Amino acid sequence: MSKSQLMAHFAEKANLPKKQMIEIWEMIVNTAYEEAKKGEITLPGLGKLVKKNRAARQGRNPATGATIQIPAKTVVKFRVAKAAKDSILG
């Protein structure tokens, strides 16, 4: 489902204009981004966005087999809620 289709679906269900639904969606997404920058945000029934530090590690170049050093970095992870897993997987 594309963003346009999703927004049209939400707008129809909420009995709102599509443009207003897009504004609400952008507000939700931007809030999630801002809160994730601080550490984490829980999206009830869906999951949790978590900012995580990944340690430096050894890696291997698959083409040459040479060992390389992968530097430490910060990544964003999404942990799916149990309710979402149960609903999707049955």
N, C-alpha and C positions, 0 to 999 in steps of 0.2 A: 504494500500500500504506500503510495507516494504521500508527501507532506500535504499536497493540495487535496488529495482524496481524504486523508485523515482529518484535515481541518473542515472539509465539507461535511463529513460524517459527524464530527463533534458539534458543529454549528447546527445541524439538523436535529440532533438529539437534545441539545440545550435550547433550541428554539431561539438562536441568536444569529445575527448576520455573520457571514464567513469572515469578513474583515475584522470584526470585533473578536471572533474566536482566534484569529491569527495573532492579534495583539495580546490576548490572554496567554496563548501558547508561548510567545516570545518572552513574556514576563516570567513564566514558569521556568523556561530554559535558562534565561539570564540569571535568575535567582539561584538555580542549581549550580551554575558555573561559579558564581561568586562564593557560595557556601563551600563548594568543593575546593576552591583555592585556599580556604581556611583550614581544611582538613577532611571533612566528610559531610554528606547530606543524605538523609534517608527519604526515599520516595515511597511512602506507605503502599504496600501491596505490590510494588514493582521491584524495588531493590535499593541498593546504597551505592553512591559514588564516593570513592575513597582515594585520597591523595596518598601515595606511598613512596618511600625512599627505597631504591633498589641499590644494593651494594655493588662495588666493582667486582668483576669476575673474569676468569679465563674463558676464552672462546676458541673456536677453531674455524679457519677459513675452509669451507667445504671443497673449494676448487684445488687448493694446494696442500691442505692438511696442516698448514702452519698455525702455530698457537698465537693468538692475539689477545691483547688486554682490552676488555670492554669496560669503559669508565662507569662510575656510579652515576645514577640519574634519578629524577623524580618521575613517576608514572601515575596515570589515573587508571583505577580499576573499577569495574562495576560488579557488585555482588548481587546476584539475583535472589529475591526474597523467596522463602519457602512457599508462601501462598502462590506466587507466580509459577514456580516449578510444578507444584501440585496441580495447578489449573491447566498448565500446558501439557504436562506429561501424563497426567491422570493418576 
